[in-house]
């Protein structure tokens, strides 16, 4: 007998996804999405795509985001109807702000079931608001000809919006299915028309991978500074070295290379006396800065001209004074002042020495000392996934130049959500060993990301958890000032007392507590599979340590 409509539609959708270069799909089990689940399983069994199965939709979406961020290609993620679809929302928001190509597929009840108040029904139309590049609800499959081209054409539209139209990002296809939701026993594969795609595996509609040629910003200052964020750190390093501009990065020294690299940039930008003497005429900012207030202050200075490299129309502008926005950077119109660069280099050397000396005298463990040891220890070619809050600051402030290490951070929305799953996704497609540095709250927030079924791939990933039993980041902010001590622990510190070892044991993930520096270094040696290394830190020391380091850097730089 002919194939039923839901099965026919699902098979075509999966086939066209593959033709559109989608090689990774993350699936969450459910009933309404059964047609697509079965079609995806068959495609994976045939070697046409790699299927990842997760039971938690929020973690699944961040897993897909991690894969897409590292491969730079669209990844599809699929769930059933109802709150399952709502749990994709945090990852969709991150993908939007970070420009990561996701194809979100949500199964749904057909309209007549929604009108009847059926189970697992919510309004999934435009569920993710303006965080998506494209939305469409496919028509319910029917027993008639003329649908193969429609289904395939809509997949091409979604792929183009996610990846090829202007700026990468998430798209959403809502797909209502009528029963039957599984193939008929006597299914002969026949339909009312051919369900084949284009010959030779071509996509239904050929589309360019990218849109128009990039626009350029044109630097024109002798005293310039490059600030590299998550994107284009290597290219920014090469440009800066070629043209004699000092270059700093929000990821510290990770990925930063070349003779003009300033590894202690996060410290130097915070020294008011230094910046008053070394205020750049122009800042070439690549990407979107999200971590340090001192970076925002430089970009907000009315005397500093900001040139922003950003691939879309959503650009950061702390003082709304951006001079140029482009998708890439061009040759400067003036030669750089060599004395300007030399002055930055002298200050960098002094600041780096002051930080290294102060941290060497610091008792183990502290967040900054841990980050320093981790960045030094990871092997060449490793991937380092860095969580928000203190870890991303500690890694940057460690000031270690590691141009041979890749880094990933979820800095689109800059939240702590989904970081375990993101790290596992990114590590899954990285060739080589991977590491992640997460805070304890970040780790606990996505602990279910550790749940990996026996049939699923486990990457070679070492997750380092800096456990300071609560919200250590707040001790460095205004809330952590002594005058606010009365309510700090209850509403900001939020101690939890969780047993991370017992939690990992429940997920059958190896776990070790590194109490000494020797134990920590040993735990970082590459090993196969997924494991967790916990380091317990006293967060009451954070504020005092950072203040001491700022004083040491300021004194060292002032003497140059």
MOLIN-V221074 format. One line per field, one symbol per residue. phi: phi as a letter, one per 20 degrees, with the letter a starting at -180 (. if undefined). psi: psi as a letter, one per 40 degrees, with the letter a starting at -180 (. if undefined). A space follows every 10 residues. Layout:
phi=???
psi=???
This chain:
phi=.fffgfffff ffgfffgffe mfdccdddfa efeggfgfff gffffemebd dcdcedffff fffffffffe emdfceccbe enfgffffgg fffffffemd fddeddfbff gffffemffl dceeflgdle edeacbdfff fceafndgff ffffffffff ffcdebcgre ccdecfdeff ecffgefdmf bfbfefeffm mfffcfcffc efgfececfb deddbddddf emffffffff ffdmefcdcf dmdfnebnfe fdfegffffe egffffecff fcdeddncfc ddfffffffe ffededddeb ebeddfbgdl cfeccbebdd ffecffefff ffffffffff ffffffffff eefedbffff ffffffeffg nfddedffmf gfffffffme fcfedeccce dfdmeefmff fgffffffde epfcccdcff fffffcgfff fcffeefdfe cdeedeedlq efgffedgfe fgfdfgdgff dcfkfcmfef ffffffeldg bbeeedffff fffefgbfne bcddceceff egffffffff fffgffffef
psi=iiiidddddd dddddddddf ehehhhhhii ddeddddddd dddddeedih hhhiehdddd dddddddddd deihhihhia iaedddeedd dddddddefh hhhhhhiiii dddddefiif hihehfdebe eidhiihiih higiiedddd dddddddddd dddedchiai ihhhhhhiii eiiidfheei aeiheiaiif eiidhhiidi biiiiiihif idgihhhhbd ifdddddddd ddefhihiie fbehehiiee hgdfddddee hdddddefhi dihhhhahhe dhddddddde heehhhhhhh eaegihgdef fhdihieiia iieiiihddd dddddddddd dddddddddd ehihiidddd dddddddhih eihhhhiabd ddddddedfh hgeehiihig edefiehedd ddddddddeh hiiiihhiid dddddfdeee hhideihhig hhhhhhhffa gdddeeadde ideeddeddd eddgidfigd ddddddefhi iihhdidddd ddeehhiiah ihhhhhihee eddddddddd dddddddde.
